[in-house]
């Protein structure tokens, strides 16, 4: 580690030690309030602020200090957790506190893109603060429980100094010094969930229209889905290496199913957009001489 980096780490550790048990939460929506209440219940001296001051009242009754302004709230603690509606709200609040963040550690758990996280880090560093970006993968009532996951990224020194404090919020994981890495994790995990669940709902529509009990079908489907993790792992390894074996069988064989899948869906009025996309990709891959490869090889056509 460089002398400058070593000095920064020591300064962060000293700041964390001096302010142990002190935290500020900016933003008291459902998630921000849950975060602030969790800190309070764990014995932290907690300062809160919200644009609509009335939202701070229940927390003040529980022992928090309600600050009149965001800048006053920032000044109260070495660790400032930001939990607002979106990136635009974060920009507005940060502009109002400006240089008050000097010497502080900002932990922004507002949902947003990797680009926004990197921009917020630049803003913080320019004003003498350290920045950690975080995301919340869970619901407000579950904050403080191990199954709620908080991915974090950004300043390693700040993360290591304040890790014990952040750990009271739930399961935490550090994804590296790129401030956008936590947002990448969050966007990918949530996006995959939406893709999967929307596909599931279309499948239930298909099954229902054929007169099959959707609950009984789902019980059988759950057993099939349980076999997917090893497949996902092998597909990811294939993508990483660029070596595509016949994971679900060769594309030449898989492609023969596609017309039946598409026509079945369309015959009962269920959308077949994704099936048509799969068929188009398979046909292209086969036409270019890759028919012996598996489903994972379709990755090579995405984003082109």
Phi, psi and omega in degrees: 000142180289163179299321179295317180295322179295320179296318180297317180298315180297320181295319179295317180296319178296317180298318180296319180294318181293328183253023182303131179086006179243132180209147176245141175238121176259118180106117186235045167289194182302315183286315179299319178296321179295321178295312180298317181295324178297316177299316179300313182295335179268008173091013179279142170287109191246125174254136183232154175211143174213147180303317174269104190300331183300333181291343178277345187301312180299325179287323176297320178297331181273357176121357179283159173262121180268117180274148181285330181226161177297321180297320178296320179295318179298320182294340188281339188217152176284339181243123184239117179261125182252123180221092185240183186293314184200181183298324179297320178294322177298314179303317183294316181291318179298322178298328182284337180263329176042241189288354176296344182278353182305129179082359181263167170249119178265129174242106184260110181255017176290139176298138180181176185274164174302321180297320178295320179299316181293324178293320179294324176296315179301316180301313183296313182297321179298338182252015174081019178251163172254151190231133172235126175263142180216163177224159182245118177251080183168180183253154183309318182295343184260000179300135183098354179255150187299332184281351172278127185254130175244100172283138179233154173203163182124214184305116180293319181299316180293319180298313182296324181291326186250010181305316180300324178291314181296331183293339179291344182281339181150206175286128182237154178211138180258127186252010174114177188279346173292115185300335182277354188294322179295322178292323175301313179301312183297310182299320181292315181294314181291318179299317177299319179298315180295317177302314181296313185289325177293319175299321179297316181296320176298322179295319177298323177298317178300311182297316181297319181290343175268006175082016180266141179295120186291328180290316180294319177300318183296324175300318180289322179296320181302321179294324178290318182295333180299339180272359186286324184310313178298326178294315179300318180298316181291325178293319179296321177295321178296317178297317182296320183272337185078012179251110190253104174276176180280072189301315177251019192101165182291154177300326178304320180280316182299321184299333181295340180278338195295317181299321179293318179298317181293312183294325178298312180300312184293332181291335179249014174075031177251135185302146182234025183301314183291323178295321178293324177297316179299315180298317180299316180294316179299314181300319180294317182294319179294317182296336180262016171089019183245026184296339180279349180278173183259187185301323183300336182291346177296340177307326183296343182261350184283139179080006179262000000 
